[in-house]
Amino acid sequence: MPGSWLILVLAVSSAAALAHAATVERTFNVATLSWPRICQPENISITAVDGVPGPFIDAHEGDTVVVHVINDSPNNVTVHWHGVFQRRTPWADGPSMVTQCPIRPGSRYTYRFNVTGQEGTLWWHAHSSFLRATVYGALVIRPRQRGAAAYPFAMPDGEHVVLLGEWWNNATSISSNANADAYTINGKPGDLYAGETSANRSAKFEVTGNSTYLLRIINAALNTAFFFKVAGHNFTVVAADASYTSPYRTDVIVIAPGQTVDMAADASPGRYYMAISSYQSASPLSPVGFNGNTTTAVVEYAGAAASAGKHSQAPARPAMPFATSTRTANRFYTNLKALLRPGRRTVPLDVDTSMFVTVGLGLRYPSSCDPKLPSCKPIPMATMNNQSFVLPTTMSMLNARYYEKNTQGNVYTSDFPDKPPVAFDYTNETRTQVAAALLFPGRPATKTKVLRYNATVEVVLQNTALVGRESHPMHLHGYNFFVLKQGFGNYDAARDSKRFNLVDPQERNTVAVPTGGWAVIRFVADNPGMWFMHCHIDSHLAIGLAMVFEVRTGRLRTRRCRRRRRTCRGAEAVQVTRVCRARFGHGTQAGHGLPAKIMYRLGEEDKAVYFDDFDFVIVCG
């Protein structure tokens, strides 16, 4: 059939062929902009970086990325590089008050990190308050190797980045958990919204027949998972969350907030709608309802408009799944498998740390009223293992750990539990005899789970129905993990562990825990730092659906080298004349803490490097 191929790319990570690494440097001016409302007159003031979406960062595997963030807005802000491992640079990860203090209005901060060992479609977004509604953009890491062998699929002839988002005409509505006024594709709502008549409100993707295109799909929405279709097209998914997948044929993808997907399709030349609609997993549905609109963009083959004559043909429109079609979502998520390639990571078989973590919603009474009074009404909160998370207010968790400012647990405590306080029928919506301590877990707290360096960690993520069942997209900073299995109901270790995929499970950085179900993930804790794990629905993160993994450093190893102009193996592999002083972090000596720091002298300059278990400390005698 004549036409083109569209390859839908979520995110890909792999080792690539050697090539010269470069430095990719950008400046982000976060500022207040005047931006058109949707379906309403006049503009709205938003916080953004050059518009919505923000700048596109284009790098190659092995490059160093440097971004200078200048905060000219009235809001505190940080930037998270979603999916980047941040090996040896945990302070560049970005979540406010976890790895850094926010960048205050009128201030600036430089993020510097390396993208070795990763390639594909990732993205960046604000990680403070609800600013990522308008502060976000794509980060593409291309393979080092050029030419036909760069990808494990046919080299595409072209590509398009497709950023899915949400839009509010009133900025104060975002924090009030109100429904979005519109969904967007590359910042535009399309032409199916009633009353939307302004020009240039639909994103357009022009393609050529008999060609192959790579679509890099990113869900940057705050609170909504999407069904994604293109009329008249079937897709072959080739990657998800920066990991290659075995080719999977489908006509619809499901993408939760924070996730990315890649795939391919063919069709006859013409004009087609690309469309997204919401996937509503909650049971019962939210009392405020949901936005049931369909947002569109136009996929137009070269010459299609001209061949239709003076009046171009209307684009073909796809039939979208029902908003509550959990069956469609589950079919997509459970059919993805990793692409087996030489050198890829394999599933660790021996587990050192096992956790059973409930994720869901609960209730709490406001501190401003007496729960004994009828007028005091409970408000929603979210928990993991009955613990509701709150960010510290005086110092970031990473600073508290590295500079040993947490001796009295005044910033955080390292006692996040491995299991919930009691076992119960987690997903039974009809259950009425639920302990008050589960439904009302108490005051939020800042807790971490300490992991030994290089430990293999297995986490069962179990959805609960204390208030209502809902799919939670759980994102782990600093790591990819293997999704061994997912299912509905209550997890049964004796039954379900026998069905784990230990051969080719998909790798993710964000897993959509099924509504009223569970997912089992496994990873190796080989990246020291403080790593946020949280629901990527921002309205859930804001009420406590989060925790932090505190990953210890490994033991130190040293070797001696000659005094002058001998290159020592170190974090920067520089030529060292002599060490002027060294400071080994006390946290490392105690078996925890960040990569230790060593000061040395290079020529006439004092320099510092950080190292972990795989580095040799520079000791020139």
ZATI-360769 format. One record per residue (C-alpha): residue in three letters; x negated, z negated, y negated. Coordinates in steps of 0.05 Angstrom, whole numbers, plus 32768, in hexadecimal, padded with zeros to 4 digits. Each point is the difference from the previous one (the first is absolute). Example, Ala and Ser with C-alpha at 12.3 -4.5 7.8 and 13.67 -1.06 7.14 Angstrom:
# residues 2
ALA7F0A7F64805A
SER7FE5800D7FBB
//
This chain:
# residues 621
MET800080008000
PRO7FE280127FBC
GLY7FF37FC77FD1
SER7FCE7FCA7FF1
TRP7FEB7FC08021
LEU80087FBD7FDD
ILE7FD37FC8801A
LEU801B7FBC7FEE
VAL7FC77FCE7FF8
LEU800A7FB57FFC
ALA7FB97FE68000
VAL7FC4800D802C
SER7FC27FD98011
SER7FC58017802B
ALA7FB580068003
ALA7FEA80417FE0
ALA7FC3802C8002
LEU7FC67FEF7FD4
ALA7FFD801C7FBA
HIS7FE87FEB7FBC
ALA80297FC67FE4
ALA801380017FB7
THR801C7FCF7FCD
VAL8047800E7FE9
GLU800B7FDE7FBC
ARG80417FFA7FDB
THR801D7FD87FC5
PHE80487FE58004
ASN80217FEE7FBE
VAL803B7FD48012
ALA802E80057FC4
THR80487FFE7FE8
LEU801E80468000
SER8042801D7FE8
TRP801F8024803C
PRO80438025800A
ARG80387FDA8021
ILE80258020803B
CYS804880157FF5
GLN80007FDB7FBD
PRO7FEC80137FB9
GLU7FC37FE57FDC
ASN7FBE7FE7801C
ILE7FEA7FBF8021
SER7FBE7FDB7FF6
ILE7FD97FFA8040
THR7FBB7FE88015
ALA7FD980398020
VAL7FBE80258005
ASP800A80447FDE
GLY80478006801B
VAL80267FFB8042
PRO7FE0800B8031
GLY7FBB7FED7FE6
PRO7FBC80248008
PHE7FEC801F8041
ILE7FBD7FE8801D
ASP7FDD8035802A
ALA7FC47FE98029
HIS7FDA800F8041
GLU7FF17FD28039
GLY7FC17FD87FF0
ASP800980057FB4
THR7FFE7FC47FD1
VAL803E7FFA7FD5
VAL7FF97FDF7FBB
VAL803E7FF57FD6
HIS7FFE7FDF7FBC
VAL80447FE07FF1
ILE800E7FF47FB6
ASN803E7FD67FF6
ASP802180167FBF
SER80457FE88018
PRO80207FBD7FF0
ASN80007FEC804A
ASN7FCC7FE2802E
VAL7FED80358033
THR7FD5800D803E
VAL7FF7803E802B
HIS80018001804C
TRP7FE1803A8027
HIS803280038038
GLY7FE0800C8044
VAL7FB87FFD7FE8
PHE7FD97FCF802D
GLN7FD57FE47FC8
ARG7FC77FEF802E
ARG7FCE7FD57FD9
THR802C80077FC2
PRO803B7FD1800D
TRP80027FEF7FB6
ALA801580487FF2
ASP803E7FFC802C
GLY802D7FF07FC5
PRO803A7FD08010
SER80097FD27FC5
MET7FEA7FB8800D
VAL7FEB80108047
THR7FBF80277FF4
GLN7FFD7FFE7FB4
CYS801F7FE47FC2
PRO802C80337FDB
ILE7FE4802D7FCB
ARG801D7FE37FC0
PRO801C802A7FC7
GLY7FC6801C7FD7
SER7FCE7FF68038
ARG7FDF802E8032
TYR7FE67FFD8047
THR7FD78030802B
TYR8011800B804A
ARG7FC6801B802A
PHE8007800E804A
ASN7FE9802F8038
VAL802D802A802D
THR7FD1800A803B
GLY802480058042
GLN804280147FE2
GLU802180427FF0
GLY804580177FF0
THR803A7FEE7FD3
LEU7FFF7FBB7FE1
TRP801A7FE87FBD
TRP7FF77FCD7FC9
HIS80327FD47FDC
ALA80077FC47FD3
HIS80007FBF8027
SER801B7FD07FCC
SER80497FF07FF2
PHE802D803E8009
LEU7FD280307FDA
ARG7FF5802E803B
ALA8045801D7FF2
THR7FDC802C7FCD
VAL7FB57FF2800A
TYR7FED8028803E
GLY7FDE80408017
ALA7FDF8024803A
LEU7FBA7FF5801C
VAL7FE98038802E
ILE7FC07FFA8028
ARG7FEB8043801C
PRO7FD38009803D
ARG7FB680067FF1
GLN7FFC803C802D
ARG801780417FE0
GLY801F803D8020
ALA802C800D803C
ALA7FE87FC38027
ALA80107FCD7FCA
TYR80437FEC801F
PRO80167FF98048
PHE803780337FF1
ALA800080457FE2
MET7FDF80017FBB
PRO803980037FCD
ASP800280387FCC
GLY801A7FD07FCB
GLU801C7FBB7FF6
HIS80317FD87FD6
VAL80047FB57FF1
VAL80477FE58005
LEU800A7FBB7FE1
LEU80447FDF800E
GLY80177FCB7FCF
GLU80397FD97FE0
TRP801680007FB7
TRP80247FCD7FD5
ASN801B80137FBB
ASN7FFB7FB67FEB
ALA7FBE7FDE800F
THR80217FBB8004
SER802A8018803B
ILE7FC38007802C
SER7FF37FB58006
SER804A7FF08007
ASN800280258044
ALA803180337FE5
ASN800580438023
ALA7FD480377FE5
ASP802480327FD3
ALA7FDE80398024
TYR7FCE80138034
THR7FC980307FEC
ILE7FD18034801C
ASN7FC080047FD7
GLY80247FD97FC9
LYS803D802E7FFD
PRO80477FF5801B
GLY80148047800F
ASP803F80257FEB
LEU80347FDE802C
TYR800A7FC27FD3
ALA804180047FD9
GLY7FF380067FB6
GLU7FB780128008
THR7FFA803F7FD7
SER7FBC7FFA7FDF
ALA7FCF8038800E
ASN7FC67FFA8030
ARG801F7FC68027
SER7FF1801D8045
ALA7FBB80028020
LYS7FF08045801A
PHE7FD080128039
GLU7FED80498003
VAL7FE7801B8042
THR7FEC8044801D
GLY801B801D8040
ASN7FD58001803E
SER7FD57FC77FE5
THR7FF37FB88014
TYR800C7FC77FCF
LEU7FEE7FB78003
LEU80357FD17FE4
ARG7FE57FBB7FF0
ILE803D7FD38000
ILE7FFC7FBA7FE1
ASN80397FCF7FF9
ALA7FF17FDB7FBF
ALA80467FE37FF9
LEU80077FB67FF2
ASN80387FF08030
THR801A803D8025
ALA7FEE80248040
PHE8011804A8001
PHE80168037802F
PHE7FDA80407FED
LYS801580478011
VAL7FF680477FE9
ALA803A8030800E
GLY7FF280338036
HIS7FBE7FE08015
ASN7FE67FDB803D
PHE7FC17FD87FF8
THR7FC47FEE802A
VAL7FE77FBB7FEC
VAL7FB47FFD8003
ALA7FEE7FBE7FDF
ALA801C7FBD7FE8
ASP7FE17FCA7FD5
ALA7FBB80207FFE
SER7FFD800A804B
TYR800780418026
THR803B80058031
SER800E802B803B
PRO802C803A7FE7
TYR80497FEA7FFF
ARG803880327FF3
THR803C7FE97FD7
ASP803080177FCA
VAL80017FBD7FDC
ILE7FCE7FCA7FF0
VAL800C7FB77FEE
ILE7FD07FE07FCF
ALA80027FB77FEA
PRO7FE37FE67FBE
GLY7FB480028003
GLN7FFC80338038
THR7FE580478001
VAL800E803B8031
ASP7FE48047800E
MET8022803B8025
ALA800B804D8007
ALA803D802F7FFF
ASP801680497FFF
ALA803C80257FE2
SER801680447FE6
PRO7FED800D7FB7
GLY80337FE67FCF
ARG80117FC57FD4
TYR800B7FBC8020
TYR800E7FB97FEA
MET7FCF7FCB8013
ALA802B7FC18003
ILE7FFC7FB58007
SER80377FCD800B
SER7FFC7FB6800D
TYR7FFC7FDF8044
GLN80287FBF7FFC
SER7FE97FD38039
ALA80207FBF7FE9
SER80387FE18029
PRO802C7FED7FDF
LEU7FF580307FC6
SER7FEF7FE37FBC
PRO803E7FE77FDB
VAL7FEB80297FC4
GLY8001803F802A
PHE7FCA80357FFB
ASN7FF080427FDE
GLY801C8035802F
ASN7FE8803C7FD7
THR7FD38036801A
THR7FC380147FD7
THR7FE680478006
ALA7FC5802C7FEF
VAL7FFC804B800A
VAL7FD380238033
GLU7FFC80487FEA
TYR7FDD80388024
ALA7FDD80337FD4
GLY803080387FEE
ALA803E7FDB8018
ALA801D7FF87FBA
ALA7FF180487FEC
SER801D801C8040
ALA80427FDE7FF0
GLY800680287FC0
LYS800F7FE77FBB
HIS80277FC5801A
SER7FD27FDB8030
GLN80207FE68040
ALA80117FB68006
PRO7FD07FDB802D
ALA80177FF18046
ARG80117FB68007
PRO7FF07FD6803E
ALA80317FD38024
MET7FE67FB97FF8
PRO80077FC88034
PHE80327FC87FF4
ALA7FE27FCB7FD4
THR80067FCC8037
SER7FE3802B8038
THR7FCF7FCF801F
ARG8000802B803E
THR7FE1803A7FD8
ALA7FCC7FD17FE2
ASN7FEE7FE18043
ARG7FF980448022
PHE7FCE80167FCB
TYR7FD77FC17FFF
THR7FFA7FF8804B
ASN7FED8048800E
LEU7FC07FFE7FD8
LYS7FBF7FFB8029
ALA7FB780017FEB
LEU7FD880408008
LEU7FC97FF18033
ARG7FBE80197FE4
PRO7FB77FF1800F
GLY7FE77FC57FD8
ARG80447FE47FED
ARG800E7FB68004
THR801D7FE88041
VAL80307FC6800C
PRO7FDB7FBE800C
LEU80197FE38042
ASP7FE97FB77FFC
VAL80287FD87FCD
ASP7FE07FC47FDD
THR80387FEC7FD1
SER804A80078010
MET80377FF57FCC
PHE804C80048004
VAL801980097FB9
THR804980017FEB
VAL8010802A7FC3
GLY80427FFD7FDB
LEU802B7FE37FC9
GLY80177FB97FF4
LEU801D7FD67FC9
ARG7FEA7FCA7FCF
TYR801F7FD87FC9
PRO7FE7800A7FB9
SER7FD57FC77FE7
SER802C7FFD7FC2
CYS803D7FE38025
ASP80137FCB8032
PRO8010801D8045
LYS80357FCA800A
LEU8029801C7FC8
PRO803380378011
SER7FE980267FC2
CYS7FB98006801C
LYS7FFF80428026
PRO7FC78016802E
ILE7FD6803C7FEE
PRO7FDA8030802F
MET7FBA7FF48017
ALA7FD580228034
THR7FD37FE28035
MET7FCC800C8036
ASN80017FCA8035
ASN802D7FD87FD3
GLN7FCC80007FC9
SER801180207FBD
PHE7FC380187FDA
VAL7FF17FF57FB7
LEU7FC5801B7FDA
PRO7FD07FCD7FE0
THR80017FFA7FB5
THR7FBC7FE57FEC
MET7FCD80298028
SER8000803A8030
MET7FFA7FEE804A
LEU7FC180298008
ASN7FDD7FDD7FC6
ALA80167FBC801A
ARG7FE1800F8044
TYR7FC080207FE8
TYR7FF07FCD7FCB
GLU80187FC5802A
LYS80357FEB7FCF
ASN80347FF28037
THR7FE17FC0801C
GLN80407FD87FF5
GLY802F80398013
ASN801380057FB7
VAL8004804C8002
TYR8016800D8048
THR80017FDE8045
SER7FE6801F8040
ASP80397FEA802D
PHE802E803C8008
PRO80217FF38045
ASP7FF6802D803D
LYS804A7FFA8012
PRO80427FEA7FE1
PRO80117FB68002
VAL8036800A8035
ALA80148039802E
PHE8047801A7FF8
ASP802A803E800B
TYR7FDD80257FC7
THR802B803E7FFA
ASN80467FE78012
GLU802B800B7FC2
THR803B7FDA801D
ARG7FD87FC0800A
THR801C7FC97FD4
GLN7FDA7FC28019
VAL7FBE800C7FDC
ALA7FD67FC57FEC
ALA80037FF37FB5
ALA7FB47FFD7FFF
LEU7FFD80498015
LEU803580197FD1
PHE7FE47FD57FC7
PRO7FB57FFC800D
GLY7FEE7FDA7FC1
ARG7FD0800B7FC7
PRO7FD4803F8000
ALA7FB67FF6800D
THR7FBE80278000
LYS7FE580028047
THR7FCC80288026
LYS7FF0800B8049
VAL7FB57FFA800D
LEU7FE38035802F
ARG7FBB7FFE8021
TYR7FD6803D7FEF
ASN800880378033
ALA803A7FDE8023
THR8035802C8020
VAL80437FEC7FE2
GLU8044800F801D
VAL803E7FF37FD6
VAL804980058018
LEU802B800D7FC2
GLN80467FE88010
ASN803B80107FD2
THR80347FC97FF7
ALA804A7FFF7FEF
LEU80047FBD7FDD
VAL801E80227FC2
GLY800280488018
ARG7FD880318029
GLU7FD680347FDD
SER7FC3802C800D
HIS7FC37FE37FDD
PRO7FC5802F7FF2
MET7FC67FD0800B
HIS7FBF80157FDF
LEU7FBB7FE38010
HIS7FC980087FCC
GLY7FB9800F8016
TYR8011801B8046
ASN80238032802B
PHE80217FE4803E
PHE8019801B8042
VAL804C7FFE800A
LEU80047FF0804B
LYS804B7FFE8006
GLN80407FF67FDA
GLY80487FF28015
PHE80427FDF7FF1
GLY80197FB9800E
ASN7FD27FC5800E
TYR7FB9800D8017
ASP7FF57FEB8049
ALA7FB57FFB800F
ALA80098002804C
ARG802980407FFC
ASP7FE880257FC2
SER7FB57FF68006
LYS800180298040
ARG8017803C7FD7
PHE7FC97FFD7FCB
ASN7FDF80437FF0
LEU7FB67FF18008
VAL7FEB80498004
ASP801880257FC3
PRO80297FD27FD3
GLN800980167FB8
GLU7FD47FE07FCB
ARG80207FE87FC1
ASN7FF57FD57FC3
THR804B7FF67FF7
VAL80317FF7803A
ALA804B80017FF8
VAL80177FC6802B
PRO80438018801D
THR803F7FE17FE6
GLY80147FC98030
GLY7FC1800D8028
TRP7FB57FF88005
ALA7FBD80237FFE
VAL7FBD7FEC801F
ILE7FC080117FDC
ARG7FB67FF48011
PHE7FC180057FD7
VAL7FB77FE87FFE
ALA7FF07FD17FC7
ASP7FBE80217FEE
ASN800A80037FB4
PRO7FF27FBD7FDE
GLY802C7FEE7FC5
MET80457FE87FEC
TRP803280348018
PHE804880007FEA
MET8036800F8034
HIS804580097FE2
CYS804180258001
HIS7FFB80407FD6
ILE80477FF87FE7
ASP7FEF7FE27FBD
SER80417FD87FFA
HIS7FEB7FDD8041
LEU7FB77FF57FEC
ALA80187FE07FBF
ILE80277FCB8027
GLY7FC97FEE8031
LEU7FFA8032803A
ALA7FB47FFD8004
MET7FC27FDB8019
VAL7FB580087FFD
PHE7FCC800A8037
GLU7FBF7FDC7FEF
VAL7FCB80268028
ARG7FBE7FDC8007
THR7FBC80207FFB
GLY7FD18009803B
ARG7FBE7FDD800C
LEU7FC580177FD6
ARG7FC28023801A
THR7FBF800B7FDA
ARG7FC080268009
ARG7FBF80017FD8
CYS7FE3803E7FE0
ARG7FC080107FDB
ARG7FF77FEB7FB8
ARG7FFF80417FDB
ARG802B803F8001
ARG801B7FF68046
THR804980148009
CYS80247FC58020
ARG804380088024
GLY80307FE07FCF
ALA8043800B7FE1
GLU7FE380357FD1
ALA7FC180158027
VAL7FD57FFF7FC1
GLN7FB57FFB7FF8
VAL7FF17FB77FF2
THR7FC17FE67FDE
ARG80107FB7800B
VAL80397FCF8007
CYS80077FD57FC1
ARG80337FD0801F
ALA80347FFD8035
ARG80417FDA8004
PHE80237FFC8043
GLY80497FEF7FF6
HIS80117FBB8019
GLY8041801C801B
THR7FD8802D802E
GLN7FD67FC68019
ALA80407FDB8010
GLY801A803B8027
HIS802F801A7FCA
GLY7FFD80217FBD
LEU7FF180457FE4
PRO7FC3802A800E
ALA7FC57FD87FE5
LYS7FD980167FC3
ILE7FB5800B7FF8
MET7FDC800A7FBF
TYR7FC1802B7FFE
ARG7FD480227FCE
LEU7FFA804C7FFE
GLY7FCC80167FCD
GLU80117FD97FC2
GLU804A7FF48012
ASP80227FC68024
LYS8033801B8031
ALA80327FE38031
VAL801980198042
TYR80347FE48030
PHE7FF88002804B
ASP80267FF1803F
ASP7FF07FFD804B
PHE7FE880478003
ASP7FCE7FFA7FC7
PHE7FB97FE88000
VAL7FEF7FD07FC8
ILE7FC6801A7FD6
VAL7FC67FCF8005
CYS7FC0801F7FE5
GLY7FC57FCF8005
//
